[in-house]
Amino acid sequence: MKRKRAFTLIELLVVIAIIAILAAILFPVFAQAKEAAKKTQDLSNQKQIALGQVMYMGDADDMFPRGEQCTLDREPWARLTWRELSGPYIKNGIQNVNWVMRDKSKTGPVAIGGLFRSPAEPSNSRMGYTAHKSLFAAIDWNDAYAEVDGNCNPRTGAAYAPVPSSSSSNLDKPADTAVTWPQGLTSQWGDPQGVNLGESHWWWHGGAIWPPEFTGPKSGAKWDNDRNCNWDGENGNPNCAMPRYRYTGGMNAGYADGHAKYVKKGAFNWCKSLYVGHNDRPAQSGERDDTWVMGAGQICEKYMR
């Protein structure tokens, strides 16, 4: 009877080495494929959200929704946001719940998950996308100009006049003006959705150095992080309201004409993608003259041609 030949130690080691090499080659490919799938889903989410804003404006005299809006039937911390206001045109991700209402026998809309959740955001995050502050406006610019108190009661006087959202009709370049982008980690309960409005002030997007650098590693891309959603005392940046680049060194962003596209880290330029005039703060702030950055021969001129 012929005996079966067993594998030698060398043969086993060769097979193990081949398997290890194949695993080393294939695992990164699988990881890249997974990331590419998330990137595609994220792009689809933001396109649908951007189209939702366009449809909302079609019924609102071309005005973007407010970033936040008080209603006295909701808890003060649960203000309606741009997400809920445009929710009827998006639907996916809007739920009716009672915990945002003062009268718990009633329910109100809140944006949770669905299209409003980025597939790559941390599991303990609230909302994956934020909106352009200069377009959507806020209930207040800062505490000195807040139009309501902590209980959503209106405050009177010229200094407390509401800051309106912007009109899409006033945009010179809607195809280049970003409306949404992925934001940093937002795990705190300042409101039920996390940060509502992304930072659009030139200072954070490259103007904190002189001369300003609105493109490249020293631009706003340097704030790409997922630290706690508050003002970072060490570096002084509003980290959760700044763009977060989670896909192969880039991110997807939605634009005012309803399309969405991928942007490499460092190429999200303030002059081209965010500047819409200084309507993100009231005239009392004194920042109304843009010639220093937008004038002939200035830093933004080449991006605005």
C-alpha positions as CSV (number, residue, x, y, z in Angstrom):
1,M,0.0,0.0,0.0
2,K,1.4,3.4,-1.1
3,R,1.7,5.9,1.8
4,K,0.4,9.5,1.3
5,R,3.0,12.1,1.2
6,A,2.7,14.8,3.9
7,F,3.6,18.4,3.5
8,T,7.1,19.3,4.5
9,L,7.8,22.2,6.9
10,I,9.2,24.2,4.0
11,E,6.1,23.7,1.9
12,L,3.9,24.8,4.7
13,L,6.0,27.9,5.3
14,V,5.9,28.8,1.6
15,V,2.1,28.5,1.5
16,I,1.7,30.6,4.7
17,A,4.1,33.2,3.2
18,I,2.0,33.3,-0.1
19,I,-1.2,33.8,1.9
20,A,0.4,36.6,4.0
21,I,1.6,38.4,0.8
22,L,-1.9,38.1,-0.8
23,A,-3.5,39.4,2.4
24,A,-1.1,42.3,2.5
25,I,-2.0,43.2,-1.1
26,L,-5.7,42.6,-0.9
27,F,-6.6,44.1,2.5
28,P,-5.7,47.7,1.6
29,V,-7.6,47.2,-1.7
30,F,-10.7,46.1,0.3
31,A,-10.3,49.1,2.6
32,Q,-10.0,51.5,-0.4
33,A,-13.1,49.9,-1.9
34,K,-15.0,50.4,1.3
35,E,-13.9,54.1,1.5
36,A,-14.8,54.6,-2.1
37,A,-18.3,53.3,-1.4
38,K,-18.7,55.7,1.5
39,K,-17.4,58.5,-0.6
40,T,-20.0,57.8,-3.3
41,Q,-22.8,57.6,-0.7
42,D,-21.6,60.8,0.8
43,L,-21.6,62.5,-2.6
44,S,-25.2,61.3,-3.2
45,N,-26.3,62.6,0.2
46,Q,-25.0,66.0,-0.4
47,K,-26.4,66.2,-3.9
48,Q,-29.8,65.4,-2.5
49,I,-29.4,67.9,0.3
50,A,-28.3,70.6,-2.2
51,L,-31.2,69.9,-4.5
52,G,-33.5,70.1,-1.4
53,Q,-32.2,73.7,-0.8
54,V,-32.9,74.6,-4.4
55,M,-36.5,73.3,-4.2
56,Y,-37.0,75.1,-0.9
57,M,-35.9,78.4,-2.4
58,G,-38.2,77.9,-5.3
59,D,-41.1,78.2,-2.8
60,A,-39.4,80.9,-0.6
61,D,-38.7,83.8,-3.0
62,D,-35.2,82.4,-3.7
63,M,-34.2,82.7,0.0
64,F,-32.1,80.1,1.7
65,P,-33.6,78.6,4.9
66,R,-32.6,80.2,8.2
67,G,-29.8,78.4,10.0
68,E,-31.9,78.3,13.1
69,Q,-35.4,79.5,13.9
70,C,-37.2,79.7,17.2
71,T,-40.7,78.5,17.6
72,L,-42.4,78.8,21.0
73,D,-43.9,75.3,20.9
74,R,-40.4,73.7,20.9
75,E,-37.9,73.5,23.6
76,P,-35.5,76.5,23.4
77,W,-32.5,74.2,22.8
78,A,-34.4,72.4,20.0
79,R,-34.8,75.2,17.5
80,L,-35.8,74.4,14.0
81,T,-32.7,74.3,11.8
82,W,-32.1,74.5,8.1
83,R,-32.4,70.7,8.1
84,E,-35.9,70.6,9.3
85,L,-37.0,73.7,7.3
86,S,-35.8,72.0,4.1
87,G,-36.9,68.6,5.3
88,P,-40.2,68.4,3.3
89,Y,-38.1,68.6,0.1
90,I,-35.6,65.9,1.3
91,K,-37.7,63.7,3.7
92,N,-35.1,61.0,4.2
93,G,-33.8,61.5,7.8
94,I,-36.7,63.6,9.2
95,Q,-38.5,62.1,12.2
96,N,-41.4,63.5,14.2
97,V,-40.6,63.2,17.9
98,N,-42.0,64.6,21.2
99,W,-38.8,65.2,23.1
100,V,-38.1,68.5,21.1
101,M,-41.6,69.9,22.1
102,R,-42.5,71.8,25.3
103,D,-45.8,69.9,25.2
104,K,-44.8,66.3,25.2
105,S,-48.2,65.2,23.9
106,K,-47.3,66.8,20.6
107,T,-44.5,65.9,18.1
108,G,-42.2,68.0,15.9
109,P,-39.8,67.3,13.1
110,V,-36.1,66.7,13.8
111,A,-33.3,65.7,11.4
112,I,-31.8,62.4,12.6
113,G,-29.7,60.2,10.4
114,G,-30.8,59.4,6.8
115,L,-29.3,61.8,4.2
116,F,-28.2,64.1,7.1
117,R,-25.7,61.6,8.4
118,S,-22.3,61.2,6.6
119,P,-21.4,57.5,6.2
120,A,-17.8,58.3,7.4
121,E,-18.6,60.4,10.5
122,P,-17.8,59.0,13.9
123,S,-20.5,56.8,15.5
124,N,-20.9,59.2,18.4
125,S,-21.4,62.2,16.2
126,R,-24.8,63.9,15.8
127,M,-24.9,65.3,12.3
128,G,-22.4,64.8,9.5
129,Y,-23.1,67.9,7.5
130,T,-23.1,71.6,8.2
131,A,-24.3,74.6,6.1
132,H,-22.8,77.8,4.9
133,K,-23.2,80.4,7.6
134,S,-23.2,83.4,5.3
135,L,-26.0,82.0,3.2
136,F,-28.3,80.4,5.8
137,A,-27.7,83.1,8.6
138,A,-28.2,82.4,12.2
139,I,-30.5,83.4,15.0
140,D,-27.7,85.5,16.2
141,W,-24.2,86.5,15.0
142,N,-22.8,86.4,18.6
143,D,-24.2,87.2,22.1
144,A,-23.9,90.9,21.5
145,Y,-26.4,90.7,18.6
146,A,-28.6,87.9,19.7
147,E,-32.2,88.5,18.5
148,V,-33.7,86.1,21.2
149,D,-32.9,85.3,24.8
150,G,-32.2,81.7,26.0
151,N,-35.9,80.9,26.1
152,C,-36.5,82.1,22.5
153,N,-38.2,85.3,23.6
154,P,-37.6,88.2,21.1
155,R,-35.3,91.0,22.2
156,T,-36.0,94.5,21.0
157,G,-33.8,97.2,19.6
158,A,-31.8,97.8,16.4
159,A,-28.8,95.8,17.7
160,Y,-31.1,92.7,18.0
161,A,-32.6,92.8,14.5
162,P,-32.8,89.4,12.8
163,V,-30.1,88.6,10.3
164,P,-31.9,87.3,7.3
165,S,-30.7,84.4,5.1
166,S,-29.4,85.2,1.7
167,S,-31.1,85.2,-1.7
168,S,-29.7,82.8,-4.3
169,S,-30.5,85.6,-6.8
170,N,-27.7,87.6,-5.4
171,L,-25.0,85.0,-5.9
172,D,-22.6,85.8,-8.8
173,K,-21.4,82.2,-9.0
174,P,-23.9,79.6,-7.6
175,A,-22.1,76.7,-9.2
176,D,-18.9,77.6,-7.2
177,T,-20.6,78.6,-3.9
178,A,-20.6,75.8,-1.4
179,V,-23.8,75.3,0.7
180,T,-22.9,72.2,2.7
181,W,-19.9,70.2,3.7
182,P,-18.8,67.5,6.2
183,Q,-18.2,68.9,9.6
184,G,-16.0,67.7,12.6
185,L,-17.2,65.6,15.5
186,T,-20.3,67.0,17.1
187,S,-21.1,64.9,20.1
188,Q,-22.5,67.5,22.4
189,W,-26.1,68.5,23.0
190,G,-26.0,72.2,22.4
191,D,-28.9,71.5,20.1
192,P,-30.4,68.2,18.9
193,Q,-28.5,68.1,15.7
194,G,-25.0,69.4,16.6
195,V,-23.5,72.4,14.8
196,N,-26.0,74.0,12.4
197,L,-23.8,76.5,10.5
198,G,-20.3,76.0,9.2
199,E,-17.8,78.7,9.7
200,S,-17.5,81.0,6.6
201,H,-15.5,83.9,7.9
202,W,-12.2,84.5,6.0
203,W,-10.2,84.4,9.2
204,W,-10.6,80.7,9.7
205,H,-10.1,79.7,6.1
206,G,-6.6,81.2,5.7
207,G,-6.9,84.8,6.8
208,A,-5.4,84.1,10.3
209,I,-1.9,84.5,8.7
210,W,-0.5,87.3,6.7
211,P,-0.6,87.4,3.7
212,P,-3.7,85.2,3.8
213,E,-3.4,81.7,2.2
214,F,-6.8,80.5,1.1
215,T,-5.4,77.4,-0.7
216,G,-3.0,74.7,0.6
217,P,-1.9,73.3,4.0
218,K,-2.0,76.7,5.8
219,S,-5.5,77.5,4.7
220,G,-8.7,76.3,6.5
221,A,-7.6,72.7,5.8
222,K,-5.3,72.9,8.9
223,W,-8.4,72.7,11.1
224,D,-9.3,69.2,9.8
225,N,-10.0,67.3,13.0
226,D,-12.6,65.5,15.1
227,R,-12.0,67.0,18.5
228,N,-14.8,68.0,20.8
229,C,-17.4,70.4,19.3
230,N,-16.4,73.6,21.0
231,W,-13.9,76.4,20.6
232,D,-10.4,75.0,21.0
233,G,-8.8,77.1,23.7
234,E,-5.3,76.0,22.6
235,N,-5.6,76.9,18.9
236,G,-8.6,79.1,18.9
237,N,-10.4,77.3,16.1
238,P,-14.1,76.4,15.7
239,N,-13.1,72.9,14.8
240,C,-16.5,71.2,14.5
241,A,-17.8,73.9,12.1
242,M,-14.8,73.6,9.7
243,P,-14.6,71.2,6.8
244,R,-13.6,67.6,7.5
245,Y,-11.7,65.7,4.9
246,R,-12.4,62.0,5.3
247,Y,-12.1,60.5,1.8
248,T,-8.6,59.9,0.4
249,G,-7.5,63.4,1.4
250,G,-10.6,65.2,0.3
251,M,-14.3,65.8,0.9
252,N,-17.5,66.2,-1.0
253,A,-19.4,69.5,-0.9
254,G,-22.8,70.6,-2.1
255,Y,-23.2,73.8,-4.1
256,A,-25.9,76.4,-4.5
257,D,-27.0,75.3,-8.0
258,G,-27.8,71.8,-6.7
259,H,-24.8,69.8,-7.7
260,A,-22.1,68.2,-5.5
261,K,-18.5,67.4,-6.2
262,Y,-15.3,66.1,-4.6
263,V,-12.7,68.6,-3.4
264,K,-9.1,67.8,-2.5
265,K,-7.9,68.9,0.9
266,G,-6.4,72.4,0.6
267,A,-8.3,73.3,-2.5
268,F,-11.5,74.4,-0.8
269,N,-10.8,78.0,-1.5
270,W,-12.6,80.8,0.6
271,C,-12.5,83.3,-2.3
272,K,-14.1,81.0,-4.8
273,S,-16.3,78.7,-2.6
274,L,-17.3,80.7,0.4
275,Y,-17.2,84.5,-0.2
276,V,-20.7,86.0,-0.7
277,G,-20.1,89.3,1.0
278,H,-20.0,90.1,4.7
279,N,-23.7,89.2,5.3
280,D,-22.7,86.8,8.0
281,R,-22.5,89.6,10.5
282,P,-24.5,92.9,10.9
283,A,-23.4,96.3,9.8
284,Q,-22.6,97.2,13.4
285,S,-19.5,95.0,13.3
286,G,-17.8,97.4,11.0
287,E,-16.5,94.7,8.5
288,R,-18.1,95.9,5.3
289,D,-15.2,96.9,3.1
290,D,-13.8,94.0,1.1
291,T,-11.4,95.9,-1.2
292,W,-8.4,94.7,0.8
293,V,-9.1,91.1,-0.3
294,M,-11.3,91.5,-3.3
295,G,-9.9,94.6,-5.0
296,A,-7.7,94.7,-8.1
297,G,-4.4,93.0,-7.5
298,Q,-5.5,91.6,-4.1
299,I,-5.3,88.0,-2.8
300,C,-8.7,86.9,-4.1
301,E,-8.7,88.5,-7.5
302,K,-7.2,85.5,-9.3
303,Y,-9.8,83.2,-7.9
304,M,-12.7,85.4,-8.9
305,R,-12.0,85.7,-12.6
